[in-house]
């Protein structure tokens, strides 16, 4: 039995922004985005706990990253350098942040940064990172590019007194074949 879903995401839900907002355009103030994000996160945490709220945000980011890769990027990059160039340009154009790769190895383990991050730049020091959605977003993009799932963890955040968000990404181990 298939459950009918009311809110299943598709890129069509982004809508025709030129028609929808002829006067305001596609941009919005950071306060509006953060109100949506942090109020949603607060309610999820109250109802389900911090761990579950973080997992929901990570999973939502992962889904968004996959859709973003398929719809906002030329999803036929020839190599990782091409993907990085596309991400740098697109993430700045739409105001998510300034993306850079600090290091990457042959196994696709990498350290990436997002400066002026939409989620946290300018927030007070909290003693913990808040960019769980970004972790999922990056993992979804990397999975779409490589065909392998990734674990992505924020290791520096504005809220931990850094001035850029830094993420460590590692491909998930491939399970051994059952004998």
N, C-alpha and C positions, 0 to 999 in steps of 0.2 A: 504494500500500500504506500503510495507516494503522498507525502504531505504537501498541500499547496502552501507555498511560502509567499507572504505578502511583501517582504522586503529583500528578496534575493537581489544581489547587486548585479547590475550590468552597466556597461559604459554609457548606455543611453540615458541613465539617470543623471549624468553630468549635464545633459541638455544642450540646447542651442543657445550659447551664452550671448551671441550677438543679437539675437531676437529677444531674448529674455530680459536683458539689461541694457537697452540702447543708451540710456543716460549714465548709468553707474558703471557699466563695463564689467569685466570679469574680476576686478580687484575688490578686496574687502579689507577692512582694518583688522589688525592682529588681535585686538580685543574680542572681536566677534568669533574668530576661530578658537581662541583660548577659552572663551565662555562655553562654547559647545564642548570642547575637549575636556576641560577640567570639571565641569558640572556633570557631564556624562560619566566620567571616571569616578567622581565622588559618589554618585548614586550606585554605580556598579560595586564599588568597594563597600558601601554601607550594606548592600543586599547580599553580596556574595563573598566578601573578604578581599584583601589586597592581592593575594596570589591569583585568585580567579580573575579579578579586574585586570591585572597585568597580563594574564594569558589572553583574555579577550582582546585587549588592545594590541598585543603582539600579533594575534591571528588576524585581526582586522587590518593591521599594517601589512601583513604578508599578502592578504587578498588584494589590497590596494596596490602593492608593489607589482604583483602579477598583472593586474589590469593596466597599470601605468606602463609597464614594459610593452604590453601588446598594443596599446592604443595611443600612448603619448610619445613613444620612441620609435625610431626605425628599428623594428625588432629583427633585423637581419645584420647586426654588426658583424664585421669580419673577425674581430678579435677584441680582447679586453680593453685595449687602448681606444678603440672606436666606441665601445660602450661608455667608458669613462668620459670621453669628450662629449657624447650626447647627454649624459647625465649632468655634467658640469653646466652645459648651456641651458638645458631645459629646466633644471632646478632653480637656476638664477632667474630665468625668464618668468617662471610662475611664482617666484618668491618663497620657495621652500627653504633655500639656504645655499651656501657656497660649498660645493662638494669637491673633495680632493682625496686622492689615494696616496697614503704615505709610503706603504710598502705592500708588496704582493709577491708570492712565491709560485713555483710551478704547480703546487697543489691547490692554488686559488685561495690560500689562507691570506687574509689581507687586513690591513689597518686603514680605515678611512675616516675622514673628518667631515663634519658639516658645521661651518661657521655661520653665524647669524641665523641659527636654527629656528624655524617657525615655532617649534614646541617649547623652547626654554630660554632662548637668549633674552637677557634682561630680568629674569626671575631672581628672587632672593636666593641666597645660599641656603639649601635645605639639608645638606649632608648626604643626599642620595640623588641618583640620576632619575630623570622623569621621562626619558625618550624611548619608552618601550614600544610605542607605535612606530617610531623610526627604525628600531631594531627589526621589527617585522617587515616594514616597507623595504628595507635593504635586503633582507633575506628573500623576499618574494621576487625582487628584481634579479638577484644572483641566481636563484633557482630557475627562473624563466630563461636566463642567458645560458646556464650550464646544463640544465636538465637534472641537476642534483639539489636536494634540499640543503640548506645552510643553517647553522646556529650563528646568530649575530648577537653580540652583547655590547652594550655601551660601557666603556671603561673610563671615560671622562665626560663631564657634563658641566654646563654653566652652573647648575645647582649644586655642584661639588666644588665650586670655586675655580673652575677652569673657564676659559673664554672661548672654547670651541668644544663641540661634542666629538668624541672619538669612539669609533666602533671597531671591534674585532670580529671578523667573520671567518668561520671555518666550515668547510663542507661536512655534513653529517656523515659518520661512517656508513659504508655500504654493508648491510647485514650479510653475514656468511650464508651461502646457499645451504638449504636443508639437505641432509644426506639421505 
